[in-house]
Amino acid sequence: MKFILYALAAMLGIFGFIFVAGSQGSIGRIIVGLILFAAAGALVYVSRVQPEPSQTTIVQKIDLSGEMNLAEIRCRSCNAPLSKESVKVQAGAIFVNCEYCGATYQMEEEPKW
């Protein structure tokens, strides 16, 4: 994108120079040449100004095939209730880090049969 703006600014600058150099005292051509110079300068300025970085919010939703309620999840080591901060998704697997006993394990879905 910057390359296109620089090329367009160069073309406007060249045309501005042509209008001013070939004006032969004509005020109209001098004004047009100055406007083209100003437009070229504005394009160079716009191409050099950095836009503010945008913030991206990533929302990750987990679709579990079995019935599961977060209020019912308990640590399998100490049976303490787990909060939503205790459950993390890493590499597509659900991991639990117990806030009470410090146990860390991968949550596995029980077979339905």
C-alpha positions, -999 to 999 in steps of 0.1 A, spaced: 0 0 0 29 24 8 45 17 -26 13 27 -44 10 59 -23 46 68 -30 42 62 -67 11 83 -69 28 111 -49 58 110 -73 35 113 -103 16 142 -87 50 158 -79 62 154 -115 29 169 -129 32 197 -104 67 205 -116 56 204 -152 27 228 -145 49 253 -126 79 251 -150 57 254 -181 34 281 -167 49 310 -188 35 335 -163 0 320 -162 -13 322 -126 -38 294 -132 -10 269 -141 11 280 -111 -19 274 -88 -26 240 -103 11 231 -100 11 241 -63 -20 221 -56 -4 191 -72 27 196 -50 5 199 -19 -14 167 -29 19 148 -34 31 160 1 -2 149 16 1 114 1 37 111 14 25 122 49 -4 98 49 19 69 39 43 76 67 18 79 95 14 46 113 -21 35 122 -28 26 158 -27 -11 163 -61 -26 166 -69 -48 195 -82 -83 188 -104 -102 212 -103 -139 209 -132 -158 223 -128 -196 226 -160 -216 231 -159 -253 241 -185 -276 228 -185 -308 248 -204 -338 235 -215 -350 270 -235 -331 295 -213 -310 318 -220 -282 341 -192 -260 354 -209 -258 388 -206 -296 391 -169 -299 383 -148 -309 413 -111 -318 416 -106 -355 414 -77 -353 439 -92 -332 467 -129 -330 456 -128 -292 459 -152 -272 437 -134 -257 406 -140 -222 392 -139 -212 356 -103 -199 361 -92 -235 370 -102 -248 335 -79 -241 306 -78 -253 270 -43 -261 256 -37 -278 223 -74 -287 220 -75 -306 253 -91 -294 285 -68 -291 315 -77 -285 351 -54 -268 377 -69 -271 412 -66 -239 432 -67 -258 465 -44 -287 462 -24 -277 431 -32 -308 411 -30 -305 374 -46 -330 351 -63 -334 317 -101 -337 319 -114 -368 302 -149 -375 292 -164 -407 306 -179 -431 281 -217 -429 277 -223 -467 277 
